[in-house]
Amino acid sequence: MDDEHTFATWLRQQTIQAGYNLSGARSGGRSQLAKDAGVALTQVMRALDGTTAPDIGTQRAIAYALAQRLDSDQHALFREMLLRSGTLRPEDLDLPEDWAAAATGGIDVIAAEHNIAPENRQLFAAAVESVAAAIAQAQQTGRSGSSRRR
């Protein structure tokens, strides 16, 4: 998968998480995002379809529009967008190569997909981290939660 399509997939996830309806060509989500960001609809469509990564100004506008709806740090979202689009490289910002794995947002995306209210997402993240730690500990000790004696 090339960078534009990887970026487009991530951007679609962020856009849906922000509440824009991308279910169909006439669902209104693309045009609403363009309006909220103050950019041309064609720029949003090309970015979401993976045709081209938007220029830096368009990325900033889209990131800020998404951040408002997601109630998240607009600068952090813009930085992540620049990295995911390939506009910047991790070494440009002195980040480790696996920066994407450490980037926040994964749990937020899952929480949004399961309609977890924003005010409950910290609790949700803590629960997921607790379960992940228990699984990791069980794997280290050689136990598996799926094999119970009967």
C-alpha positions in Angstrom: 0.0 0.0 0.0 1.5 3.4 -1.0 1.8 6.4 1.3 -1.2 8.3 -0.2 -3.6 5.3 0.4 -2.2 4.7 3.9 -2.7 8.4 4.7 -6.1 8.3 3.1 -7.2 5.4 5.3 -6.0 7.1 8.4 -7.6 10.4 7.4 -11.0 8.7 6.7 -10.8 7.1 10.2 -10.1 10.5 11.8 -12.9 12.1 9.7 -15.5 9.4 10.7 -14.3 9.6 14.3 -14.9 13.4 14.2 -18.5 12.7 13.2 -18.4 13.4 9.5 -20.6 11.0 7.5 -18.6 9.4 4.7 -21.0 6.5 4.0 -21.8 7.7 0.5 -20.9 10.2 -2.2 -23.9 12.3 -1.3 -23.8 11.8 2.5 -22.5 15.4 3.1 -19.5 14.6 5.2 -16.9 15.5 2.6 -18.5 18.9 1.8 -19.1 19.7 5.5 -15.4 19.0 6.3 -14.4 21.2 3.4 -16.6 23.9 4.7 -15.4 23.6 8.3 -11.8 23.6 7.1 -12.3 26.4 4.7 -10.8 24.5 1.8 -12.1 23.3 -1.6 -14.2 20.2 -1.7 -11.9 18.7 -4.4 -9.0 19.0 -2.0 -10.9 17.0 0.7 -12.1 14.5 -1.8 -8.6 13.9 -3.2 -7.1 13.5 0.3 -9.9 11.1 1.4 -9.7 9.0 -1.8 -5.9 8.8 -1.7 -5.4 10.5 -5.0 -3.0 13.0 -3.6 -1.8 14.2 -0.1 -3.0 17.8 0.4 -0.5 20.6 0.6 0.7 21.7 4.0 -1.9 24.6 4.3 -4.7 22.3 3.5 -3.5 19.7 6.0 -3.4 22.4 8.7 -6.9 23.5 7.9 -8.3 19.9 7.9 -6.4 19.0 11.1 -7.7 22.0 12.9 -11.3 21.3 11.8 -11.0 17.7 12.9 -9.4 18.6 16.2 -12.3 20.9 17.1 -14.8 18.1 16.6 -12.6 15.5 18.3 -11.8 17.9 21.2 -8.1 17.1 20.8 -4.9 19.0 20.5 -4.9 20.6 17.1 -1.1 20.9 16.9 -0.6 17.2 17.8 -3.2 16.2 15.1 -1.6 18.5 12.6 1.9 17.0 13.4 0.5 13.5 13.1 -1.1 14.4 9.8 2.2 15.8 8.4 4.0 12.6 9.4 1.3 10.2 8.1 1.1 12.1 4.8 4.8 11.9 4.3 5.2 15.7 4.3 7.5 15.3 7.2 9.6 12.4 8.2 10.1 11.2 11.9 13.8 12.3 11.7 12.6 15.8 10.8 11.1 16.0 14.2 13.7 13.9 16.0 11.1 11.1 16.6 11.8 7.3 16.7 11.1 5.4 13.5 8.1 3.6 15.2 6.5 6.9 16.1 3.1 5.8 14.7 2.9 2.8 17.1 3.4 5.2 20.0 1.1 7.8 18.7 -2.1 8.3 20.7 -5.4 8.0 19.0 -5.7 4.2 18.6 -7.8 3.8 21.7 -9.8 6.9 20.9 -10.6 5.6 17.4 -11.8 2.3 18.9 -13.8 4.1 21.6 -15.5 6.3 19.0 -16.3 3.3 16.9 -18.1 1.8 19.9 -19.9 5.0 20.8 -17.9 5.5 24.0 -18.7 9.1 25.2 -15.6 11.4 25.2 -15.9 11.9 28.9 -15.6 8.1 29.4 -12.7 7.4 27.1 -10.0 7.6 29.9 -11.9 4.9 31.8 -12.2 2.9 28.6 -8.5 3.2 27.9 -7.6 2.2 31.4 -9.7 -0.9 31.1 -8.2 -1.9 27.8 -4.7 -1.3 29.2 -5.5 -3.5 32.2 -6.7 -6.3 30.0 -3.7 -6.0 27.8 -1.4 -6.2 30.8 -3.2 -9.3 32.1 -2.9 -11.0 28.7 0.8 -10.1 28.5 1.4 -11.5 32.0 -0.4 -14.7 31.2 1.6 -15.1 28.0 4.9 -14.6 29.9 4.0 -17.3 32.4 2.9 -19.7 29.7 -0.8 -19.6 30.5 -3.5 -18.9 28.0 -6.9 -17.7 28.9 -8.5 -19.8 26.2 -7.5 -23.2 27.5 -9.4 -24.1 30.7 -9.5 -27.5 32.3 -12.9 -29.1 32.5 
